[in-house]
């Protein structure tokens, strides 16, 4: 399955921009490997020095420097059906305003896109911005963490066992019916 990575730094982080972007990409690539997702170099989108409230260039109607060209390129990639997963190091990298996040959520829904974030981002994040972003994008987040996979495998094994018991019971009942004839 094909995926893309989105990383962003804001203007407040001037001294750490390149390092921060590199860390976000590295961590997102690890997440992609964990989920068996293919991320091509051309599908790594980075916006340097852009606020989370800034819209993508394609939604702003102009080439304002405050707009996010990489987010715009990511949107084009999603709309064209090239990828079905978006990996982000932190959920608020996608946006910090309700208007932007709701628009992204609508877009993700229209194109059956899932967002993949680290499991601790979902459960242990005390940042109000991240909680806000998470609350709006929750329907599109792929909750396929390691414990979740283990739970699903155990549940699947139980269901297979149950099916086998039912098959055995059905065979016994069929035999009883044939003996009654």
C-alpha positions as CSV (number, residue, x, y, z in Angstrom):
1,X,0.0,0.0,0.0
2,X,1.3,3.4,-0.9
3,X,1.6,6.2,1.7
4,X,3.0,9.7,2.0
5,X,4.7,11.5,4.8
6,X,3.9,15.1,5.8
7,X,6.3,17.1,8.1
8,X,6.1,20.7,9.0
9,X,7.9,23.2,11.2
10,X,6.6,26.6,12.2
11,X,8.3,30.0,12.3
12,X,8.8,29.7,16.1
13,X,11.2,26.8,15.7
14,X,13.8,28.7,13.5
15,X,16.9,27.1,15.1
16,X,15.6,23.5,14.9
17,X,13.8,23.5,11.5
18,X,16.1,21.2,9.5
19,X,16.7,18.8,12.4
20,X,13.0,18.8,13.3
21,X,12.0,18.0,9.8
22,X,14.6,15.2,9.5
23,X,13.4,13.7,12.8
24,X,9.8,13.9,11.8
25,X,10.6,12.1,8.5
26,X,12.8,9.5,10.1
27,X,10.1,8.7,12.7
28,X,7.4,8.6,10.0
29,X,9.5,6.2,7.9
30,X,9.8,3.9,10.9
31,X,6.0,4.0,11.2
32,X,5.6,3.2,7.5
33,X,7.9,0.2,7.9
34,X,6.0,-1.0,10.9
35,X,2.7,-0.8,8.8
36,X,4.3,-2.3,5.7
37,X,3.7,0.8,3.7
38,X,5.7,2.0,0.7
39,X,6.7,5.7,0.8
40,X,8.5,6.9,-2.2
41,X,10.9,9.9,-1.9
42,X,8.6,12.0,-4.1
43,X,5.8,11.4,-1.5
44,X,7.6,13.1,1.4
45,X,6.1,16.5,1.8
46,X,7.7,19.2,4.0
47,X,6.7,22.7,4.8
48,X,9.4,24.8,6.5
49,X,8.4,27.8,8.6
50,X,4.7,27.5,8.2
51,X,2.1,27.9,10.9
52,X,-0.5,25.1,11.4
53,X,-3.2,27.6,10.8
54,X,-2.0,28.4,7.3
55,X,-4.0,26.8,4.5
56,X,-2.6,24.8,1.6
57,X,-1.7,26.9,-1.4
58,X,-4.4,25.1,-3.5
59,X,-7.1,26.3,-1.1
60,X,-6.0,29.9,-0.6
61,X,-6.5,31.1,-4.1
62,X,-3.2,32.9,-4.3
63,X,0.5,32.2,-3.9
64,X,0.8,33.8,-0.5
65,X,4.0,33.0,1.3
66,X,2.0,32.1,4.4
67,X,0.3,29.2,2.5
68,X,1.7,25.7,2.6
69,X,2.8,24.4,-0.9
70,X,3.8,21.0,0.4
71,X,0.4,20.4,1.9
72,X,-1.1,21.5,-1.4
73,X,1.1,18.9,-3.2
74,X,0.0,16.2,-0.7
75,X,-3.7,17.1,-1.4
76,X,-3.1,16.7,-5.1
77,X,-1.5,13.3,-4.5
78,X,-4.5,12.2,-2.5
79,X,-7.1,13.5,-5.0
80,X,-5.3,11.7,-7.8
81,X,-5.5,8.4,-5.8
82,X,-1.7,7.9,-5.7
83,X,-1.7,7.2,-1.9
84,X,-4.2,6.1,0.6
85,X,-2.3,6.8,3.8
86,X,-0.8,9.9,5.3
87,X,1.8,9.5,8.0
88,X,2.5,12.3,10.4
89,X,4.8,12.5,13.4
90,X,2.3,14.6,15.3
91,X,-1.3,15.1,14.4
92,X,-1.3,18.9,14.6
93,X,1.4,18.9,11.9
94,X,-1.6,18.7,9.5
95,X,-3.3,21.8,10.9
96,X,-4.4,23.7,14.0
97,X,-7.7,25.4,13.1
98,X,-11.1,23.8,13.0
99,X,-11.8,25.0,9.5
100,X,-8.6,23.5,8.1
101,X,-8.9,20.2,10.0
102,X,-12.6,19.8,9.1
103,X,-11.7,20.4,5.4
104,X,-8.9,17.9,5.5
105,X,-11.2,15.4,7.3
106,X,-13.8,15.8,4.5
107,X,-11.1,15.3,1.9
108,X,-9.8,12.2,3.6
109,X,-13.3,10.8,3.8
110,X,-14.0,11.4,0.1
111,X,-10.8,9.6,-0.9
112,X,-10.8,6.8,1.7
113,X,-7.6,8.1,3.2
114,X,-6.4,7.1,6.6
115,X,-3.9,9.1,8.8
116,X,-1.3,7.1,10.7
117,X,0.2,8.6,13.8
118,X,2.3,7.1,16.5
119,X,0.3,5.2,19.2
120,X,1.6,7.5,22.0
121,X,0.3,10.5,20.0
122,X,-3.2,9.2,20.5
123,X,-3.0,8.1,24.1
124,X,-0.4,10.2,25.9
125,X,-0.6,13.6,24.4
126,X,-1.4,16.5,26.8
127,X,-0.9,19.2,24.2
128,X,-4.3,21.0,23.7
129,X,-3.6,21.6,20.0
130,X,-2.9,17.9,19.4
131,X,-6.0,17.0,21.3
132,X,-8.1,19.4,19.2
133,X,-6.6,18.0,16.0
134,X,-7.1,14.5,17.1
135,X,-10.8,15.1,18.0
136,X,-11.5,16.4,14.6
137,X,-9.5,13.8,12.6
138,X,-10.2,10.7,14.8
139,X,-12.5,9.1,12.2
140,X,-9.6,9.0,9.7
141,X,-6.9,7.8,12.0
142,X,-5.7,4.2,11.5
143,X,-5.6,2.7,14.9
144,X,-3.4,-0.3,13.9
145,X,-0.9,-0.3,16.8
146,X,1.1,-3.4,17.9
147,X,-1.3,-4.2,20.8
148,X,-4.3,-3.7,18.5
149,X,-2.8,-6.2,16.0
150,X,-2.2,-8.8,18.7
151,X,-5.8,-8.4,20.0
152,X,-7.1,-8.8,16.4
153,X,-5.0,-11.9,15.9
154,X,-6.3,-13.5,19.2
155,X,-9.8,-12.6,18.3
156,X,-9.4,-14.1,14.8
157,X,-8.0,-17.3,16.3
158,X,-11.0,-17.5,18.7
159,X,-13.4,-17.0,15.8
160,X,-11.8,-19.8,13.8
161,X,-11.9,-22.1,16.8
162,X,-15.6,-21.3,17.2
163,X,-16.3,-21.9,13.5
164,X,-14.6,-25.3,13.8
165,X,-16.7,-26.2,16.8
166,X,-19.9,-25.2,14.9
167,X,-18.8,-27.3,11.9
168,X,-18.3,-30.3,14.2
169,X,-21.7,-29.9,15.8
170,X,-23.3,-29.5,12.4
171,X,-21.7,-32.7,11.3
172,X,-23.0,-34.5,14.4
173,X,-26.5,-33.1,13.8
174,X,-26.5,-34.1,10.2
175,X,-25.5,-37.7,11.2
176,X,-28.3,-37.8,13.8
177,X,-30.8,-36.6,11.1
178,X,-29.6,-39.2,8.6
179,X,-30.0,-41.9,11.3
180,X,-33.6,-40.8,11.9
181,X,-34.6,-41.4,8.3
